[in-house]
Amino acid sequence: MAKRRTQLDPAIHRVRLDRLRIFEITEAELEALERGSPQSVFLNLAIAVLSMACSLSILLATATIEGDRTFCVFVILTSVGYVSGITFLLLWFILRRSLKNVSAEIRSRIPPKGVQEDGNDE
């Protein structure tokens, strides 16, 4: 029995592709792609914490703080800010290419031009 088309049915147009490459990936590569990259979070945290530490450094250099306890709190916050900001910056620098490396590894499996792959799976 033929189904009648109503005005609400969408028009489907199929466009032929010239070439389609299908990449086989391992479970570990798929998990790495799903996990995404924490690099942007580390960079954002580094920028925020380092800017806070710079602001506190300027405050320590320009303001007169009368209480010893208050001065110690500002020095400790400034030190922790610089240490954690540099740590986040190093983590960003180390991990910034993790997803690019996974993609490059997957793409490296393409045989060079002119080399025919075996179609037999043994």
C-alpha positions in Angstrom: 0.0 0.0 0.0 1.5 3.3 -1.1 1.8 6.0 1.5 0.4 9.4 0.5 2.6 12.4 0.9 1.1 15.3 2.9 2.3 18.9 2.9 3.9 18.5 6.3 6.4 15.8 5.1 9.9 17.1 4.6 11.5 17.1 1.2 14.6 14.9 1.3 17.4 15.6 -1.2 20.3 13.2 -1.3 23.6 14.6 -2.5 26.2 12.2 -3.7 29.7 12.5 -2.2 32.8 12.2 -4.4 34.8 10.4 -1.8 34.0 9.1 1.7 36.8 8.1 4.1 35.9 5.9 7.0 38.3 5.8 9.9 38.4 2.8 12.3 39.3 3.9 15.8 40.1 2.1 19.0 38.1 2.2 22.2 40.9 4.3 23.9 40.8 6.9 21.0 37.0 7.1 21.2 37.1 7.7 25.0 39.8 10.4 24.5 37.6 12.2 21.9 34.5 11.8 24.2 36.4 13.2 27.2 37.4 16.2 25.3 40.2 18.4 26.2 40.6 20.1 29.6 43.0 22.6 28.1 40.6 25.5 27.9 39.6 25.1 31.5 43.2 25.1 32.6 43.9 28.2 30.5 40.9 30.1 31.9 41.8 29.2 35.5 45.4 30.3 34.9 44.3 33.7 33.5 41.9 34.3 36.3 44.2 33.3 39.1 47.2 35.1 37.7 45.2 38.3 37.2 44.1 38.0 40.8 47.7 37.5 42.0 48.8 40.5 39.9 46.1 42.7 41.4 47.1 41.6 44.9 50.8 42.3 44.1 49.8 45.9 43.0 47.8 46.3 46.2 50.7 45.2 48.3 53.0 47.5 46.5 50.8 50.6 46.7 48.7 50.4 49.8 49.8 50.7 53.4 48.5 47.8 55.4 48.6 48.4 59.1 47.8 45.0 60.6 50.4 42.3 60.5 47.8 39.6 60.2 46.1 41.4 57.3 49.4 41.8 55.5 50.3 38.1 56.0 46.9 37.1 54.5 47.5 39.2 51.4 51.0 37.9 51.0 49.8 34.3 51.4 46.9 34.8 48.9 49.3 36.4 46.4 51.8 33.6 46.7 49.1 30.9 46.3 47.7 32.8 43.4 51.1 32.9 41.5 51.9 29.2 42.3 48.5 27.9 41.3 48.3 30.2 38.2 51.7 28.9 37.0 50.6 25.3 37.7 47.4 25.8 35.6 49.5 27.4 32.9 51.9 24.5 32.8 49.1 22.0 32.7 47.5 23.9 29.8 50.8 23.9 28.0 51.4 20.2 28.5 47.8 19.1 27.6 47.1 21.6 24.8 47.8 19.1 22.0 46.2 16.0 23.4 43.1 15.8 21.1 45.2 16.9 18.1 47.6 14.0 18.8 44.7 11.6 18.8 43.3 12.9 15.5 46.8 12.9 14.0 47.3 9.3 15.0 43.9 8.3 13.5 44.8 10.1 10.2 48.2 8.6 10.1 46.7 5.2 9.3 45.7 6.5 5.8 48.0 4.7 3.3 50.1 6.9 1.1 48.7 7.9 -2.3 49.3 5.1 -4.9 49.4 2.4 -2.3 46.4 0.1 -2.4 45.1 -1.4 0.8 44.3 -5.1 1.1 40.6 -5.7 1.2 41.0 -9.0 3.0 40.6 -9.2 6.7 42.5 -12.2 7.9 
